[in-house]
Amino acid sequence: MRIEVLFTPAEITEAAVKGKTVAVIDVLRACTTIAFALSRGCSSIVPVASVEAATSLVASLDRNVTLLGGEREGKRIDGFDLGNSPAEYTAEIVKRKTLVLATTNGTRAVSMSEGAREIVITSFVNMGSVVDHAAKLEDEDLTIVCAGKNNRFALEDAVCAGMVIERLCKDKEAELNDGAQAARGLYKQNEESITALLRECEHGRYLEGLGFARDLEICSRVDSLSILPLVKQGRIGRPRKPRKK
């Protein structure tokens, strides 16, 4: 297996994602929120790159079973049902609903990764499920896309990528590009203090200033959810379990 890490969506090229398994990471907060929404019974999630695309799509859907979520500059968008805090996505609100989600960085990175054979939504909270899935890939390349912040490097996403790599390399031989080696090194520097990392990184400090300190603790809970969000035909859902005979 060859593992490549792209630290921002600006690095995405057709060759980097086409026909490959792509793990998209946005720890703070889109990928964590997606995992939470699905774990609480959300039927499916449609990630879109812009507010305009989100509002246009929702206008064509049944609002009785559709929610509109997203943020700009970390804050809920006016007129949207939900923001981008995982704490908002409770079972009472999202169960059996379709969610159209537009965030500044995460859903944009997902949209830019179209063309991949498979897109896996990745964060600390569902790390185990992602690594178990990636470990089953046979002779396939894995591209890890960090959503970053406004096309700039985000430490928390790089460390999360490094955790994926560190766990995979315990069981598989892998060739790492320079980005993957760097991410693995950053993870080793921070592996004992994920919560502290999220509080001290640039975006974590910004979110705490907005009043989202609780989100940082939620997003730091490694392996707290056993869920594998996969993008299929533009929608994010969980793999269906085979029926018992």
C-alpha positions as CSV (number, residue, x, y, z in Angstrom):
1,M,0.0,0.0,0.0
2,R,1.1,3.5,-0.8
3,I,-0.2,6.2,1.5
4,E,-0.2,9.9,0.4
5,V,-1.2,12.8,2.6
6,L,-2.5,16.1,1.1
7,F,-2.4,18.8,3.8
8,T,-5.0,21.1,2.1
9,P,-7.6,20.7,-0.7
10,A,-5.5,22.9,-2.8
11,E,-3.2,19.9,-3.4
12,I,-5.9,17.8,-4.8
13,T,-5.3,16.7,-8.4
14,E,-7.2,14.3,-10.6
15,A,-4.3,11.8,-10.3
16,A,-4.3,12.0,-6.5
17,V,-7.9,10.8,-6.1
18,K,-9.1,9.2,-9.3
19,G,-9.9,5.5,-8.7
20,K,-8.4,5.5,-5.2
21,T,-9.7,5.2,-1.7
22,V,-9.7,8.7,-0.2
23,A,-10.0,9.5,3.5
24,V,-11.2,13.1,4.0
25,I,-10.4,14.6,7.4
26,D,-11.9,17.6,9.0
27,V,-11.6,17.1,12.8
28,L,-13.0,20.6,13.7
29,R,-15.7,19.9,12.9
30,A,-17.5,18.6,9.7
31,C,-16.3,15.0,9.7
32,T,-16.9,14.6,13.4
33,T,-20.4,16.1,13.0
34,I,-21.2,13.8,10.0
35,A,-20.2,10.8,12.2
36,F,-22.4,12.0,15.0
37,A,-25.4,12.6,12.8
38,L,-25.2,9.2,11.2
39,S,-24.7,7.5,14.6
40,R,-27.9,9.2,15.8
41,G,-30.1,7.9,13.0
42,C,-29.7,10.4,10.2
43,S,-30.7,8.6,7.0
44,S,-28.1,10.2,4.7
45,I,-26.1,13.3,4.3
46,V,-25.5,15.3,1.1
47,P,-22.3,17.3,1.4
48,V,-22.2,20.4,-0.8
49,A,-19.4,22.9,-1.4
50,S,-21.4,26.2,-1.1
51,V,-24.3,27.8,0.7
52,E,-25.9,28.5,-2.6
53,A,-25.7,24.9,-3.7
54,A,-27.2,23.8,-0.3
55,T,-30.2,26.2,-0.4
56,S,-30.9,25.4,-4.1
57,L,-30.9,21.6,-3.4
58,V,-33.1,21.9,-0.3
59,A,-35.6,23.9,-2.3
60,S,-36.2,20.8,-4.4
61,L,-36.6,18.4,-1.5
62,D,-39.4,17.6,1.0
63,R,-38.6,19.9,4.0
64,N,-40.6,17.6,6.3
65,V,-37.8,15.0,6.1
66,T,-34.9,17.3,5.2
67,L,-32.6,19.4,7.4
68,L,-30.2,22.1,6.3
69,G,-27.0,22.4,8.2
70,G,-23.8,24.3,7.9
71,E,-21.5,27.1,8.9
72,R,-19.5,30.0,7.8
73,E,-16.7,31.3,10.0
74,G,-17.7,28.6,12.5
75,K,-21.2,30.1,13.0
76,R,-24.6,28.7,11.9
77,I,-25.7,30.2,8.6
78,D,-28.8,32.4,8.8
79,G,-31.9,30.4,7.8
80,F,-30.3,27.0,8.3
81,D,-31.7,24.5,10.8
82,L,-28.4,23.5,12.3
83,G,-24.8,24.7,12.5
84,N,-21.7,22.5,12.5
85,S,-21.6,21.5,16.2
86,P,-21.8,17.7,16.7
87,A,-23.7,18.4,19.9
88,E,-26.6,19.8,17.9
89,Y,-27.2,16.6,16.0
90,T,-29.3,14.7,18.5
91,A,-31.4,11.7,17.6
92,E,-34.6,13.7,18.4
93,I,-33.6,16.1,15.6
94,V,-31.9,14.0,12.9
95,K,-33.4,10.5,13.1
96,R,-34.8,9.4,9.7
97,K,-33.9,12.7,8.2
98,T,-31.8,13.7,5.2
99,L,-29.2,16.3,6.0
100,V,-27.9,18.8,3.4
101,L,-24.6,20.0,4.8
102,A,-22.4,23.0,3.7
103,T,-19.3,23.8,5.7
104,T,-16.3,26.1,5.0
105,N,-13.7,23.3,4.7
106,G,-14.9,19.8,5.2
107,T,-17.8,19.4,2.7
108,R,-15.7,21.4,0.2
109,A,-12.9,18.8,0.5
110,V,-15.4,16.0,0.0
111,S,-16.8,17.6,-3.1
112,M,-13.3,18.2,-4.5
113,S,-12.5,14.5,-4.0
114,E,-15.2,13.4,-6.4
115,G,-13.7,10.9,-8.8
116,A,-12.3,8.7,-6.0
117,R,-13.3,5.1,-6.0
118,E,-14.4,5.6,-2.5
119,I,-14.5,8.4,0.0
120,V,-14.3,7.7,3.7
121,I,-15.2,10.4,6.2
122,T,-12.5,10.3,8.9
123,S,-12.1,11.9,12.4
124,F,-10.7,10.9,15.8
125,V,-14.1,9.8,16.9
126,N,-14.5,7.0,14.3
127,M,-10.8,6.3,13.9
128,G,-11.0,2.5,14.6
129,S,-13.7,1.9,12.0
130,V,-11.7,3.8,9.4
131,V,-8.5,2.0,10.1
132,D,-10.2,-1.4,10.1
133,H,-11.7,-0.6,6.7
134,A,-8.4,0.7,5.2
135,A,-6.5,-2.3,6.5
136,K,-8.7,-4.6,4.3
137,L,-7.6,-2.8,1.1
138,E,-5.5,-5.1,-1.0
139,D,-2.8,-3.5,-3.1
140,E,-4.6,-0.2,-3.2
141,D,-3.4,3.3,-2.7
142,L,-4.8,5.4,0.1
143,T,-4.9,9.2,-0.3
144,I,-5.6,11.2,2.9
145,V,-7.0,14.6,2.3
146,C,-6.9,17.1,5.2
147,A,-9.6,19.8,4.9
148,G,-7.4,22.4,6.6
149,K,-8.7,25.9,7.2
150,N,-9.3,28.1,4.2
151,N,-6.8,26.2,2.1
152,R,-4.2,26.4,4.8
153,F,-2.5,23.8,6.9
154,A,-4.4,22.7,10.1
155,L,-2.5,20.9,12.7
156,E,-5.4,18.9,14.1
157,D,-6.2,17.3,10.7
158,A,-2.5,16.5,10.1
159,V,-2.2,14.7,13.5
160,C,-5.4,12.8,12.8
161,A,-3.9,11.7,9.4
162,G,-0.8,10.6,11.3
163,M,-2.9,8.4,13.7
164,V,-4.5,6.7,10.7
165,I,-1.0,6.0,9.3
166,E,0.5,4.9,12.6
167,R,-2.3,2.4,13.2
168,L,-2.2,1.0,9.6
169,C,1.5,0.6,9.7
170,K,1.3,-1.7,12.7
171,D,-0.4,-4.4,10.5
172,K,0.6,-3.5,6.9
173,E,3.7,-2.6,5.0
174,A,3.2,0.9,3.5
175,E,5.1,3.3,1.3
176,L,4.7,6.8,2.7
177,N,5.0,10.0,0.7
178,D,6.7,13.0,2.4
179,G,3.4,14.3,3.7
180,A,2.5,11.0,5.2
181,Q,5.9,10.7,7.0
182,A,5.4,14.3,8.3
183,A,1.9,13.5,9.5
184,R,3.0,10.4,11.3
185,G,5.7,12.4,13.1
186,L,3.3,15.0,14.2
187,Y,1.0,12.4,15.6
188,K,3.8,10.8,17.6
189,Q,4.5,14.2,19.1
190,N,0.9,14.7,20.1
191,E,-0.5,11.2,20.7
192,E,-0.7,11.5,24.5
193,S,-2.6,14.8,24.4
194,I,-5.3,14.9,21.7
195,T,-7.6,17.1,23.8
196,A,-4.9,19.5,24.6
197,L,-4.0,19.6,20.9
198,L,-7.5,20.6,19.9
199,R,-7.5,23.3,22.6
200,E,-4.2,24.7,21.6
201,C,-4.4,24.6,17.8
202,E,-5.4,27.7,15.9
203,H,-8.9,26.6,14.9
204,G,-9.6,25.2,18.3
205,R,-8.7,28.5,20.0
206,Y,-11.0,30.2,17.5
207,L,-13.9,27.9,18.2
208,E,-13.4,28.2,21.9
209,G,-13.7,31.9,21.5
210,L,-17.0,31.5,19.8
211,G,-18.3,29.4,22.8
212,F,-17.7,25.9,21.4
213,A,-15.3,24.6,24.0
214,R,-17.5,21.6,24.5
215,D,-17.1,20.7,20.8
216,L,-13.3,20.4,21.3
217,E,-13.8,17.8,24.0
218,I,-16.3,15.9,21.8
219,C,-14.0,15.9,18.8
220,S,-11.1,14.6,20.8
221,R,-12.8,11.3,21.9
222,V,-10.8,8.8,20.0
223,D,-12.8,5.7,19.0
224,S,-15.9,6.9,20.6
225,L,-18.1,5.9,17.6
226,S,-18.2,2.6,15.7
227,I,-19.3,4.1,12.4
228,L,-17.9,4.2,8.9
229,P,-19.4,7.1,6.8
230,L,-18.9,6.4,3.1
231,V,-19.7,8.7,0.2
232,K,-21.7,6.9,-2.5
233,Q,-23.2,8.8,-5.5
234,G,-22.9,12.1,-3.7
235,R,-24.5,11.0,-0.4
236,I,-22.9,9.9,2.8
237,G,-24.3,6.9,4.6
238,R,-23.1,3.9,6.6
239,P,-22.4,0.5,5.0
240,R,-25.5,-1.8,5.2
241,K,-25.0,-4.9,7.2
242,P,-25.7,-8.1,5.3
243,R,-29.0,-9.7,6.2
244,K,-28.8,-12.8,8.3
245,K,-30.0,-15.9,6.5
